């Protein structure tokens, strides 16, 4: 926290975001940005981002016109560094605008896996799946096979809200999202050397 009760965050964005900032005074992530960034896997990622947007919107309503969140690091040590075609925005943000989540749990979402409450829940889940003969725990949400597993699919997807439960607060697990970057949030812009 800074003296003004703001939280410092870091986010690496395409260098073209500087143009949006200059023209509109705000940076927002649009579908086209994700398509460019993720290329052949963009549709896959966008579906999961849409799930995240809906879940995050329940916790912190997004402003009108926002499509997708801005991913941020909570530490300078663990931030993505600027590259030739990107910059890092150093931000100071009101805590009420931040959506914290567990990056390790987000990996479960990316892989269509169940997020357990704890070790006991994880063991119970694995035991339940094994007792029903399930060996491929990735198949329940996959479009090609999900229709065979409606109960399992719901169980997996219902567990994903745990991505917002921070069990272990450290710079390697915890990430932050914002709905947008406004000029008043930016305290510095870092360029590749």
DAWO-V180254 format. One record per backbone hydrogen bond with DSSP energy under -1.0 kcal/mol. CO is the residue of the C=O (numbers start at 0). NH is the residue of the N-H. Records with the same first field share a line. If there is no record, write none. Layout:
CO->NH + NH
This chain:
1->4
5->1
6->92
8->90
9->72
10->88
12->86
13->16
14->17
15->18 + 19
16->20
17->21
18->22
19->23
20->24
24->182
26->180
28->67
29->33
30->34
31->35
32->36
33->37
34->38
37->40
38->41
40->44
41->45
42->46
43->47
44->48
45->49
46->50
47->51
48->52
49->53
50->54
51->55
52->56
55->58 + 59
62->65
69->177
71->175
72->9
82->85
84->14
86->12
87->189
88->10
89->186 + 187
90->8
92->6
93->96
94->97
98->176
100->174
101->105
102->106
104->108
105->109
106->110
107->112
108->111
117->121
118->122
119->123
120->124
121->125
122->126
123->127
124->128
125->129
126->130
127->131
128->133
129->132
135->138
141->144 + 145
144->147
145->148
148->152
149->153
150->154
151->155
152->156
153->157
154->158
158->161
159->162
160->163
161->164
162->101
167->169
169->173
172->102
174->100
175->71
176->98
177->69
180->26
181->184
182->185
184->91
187->89
189->87
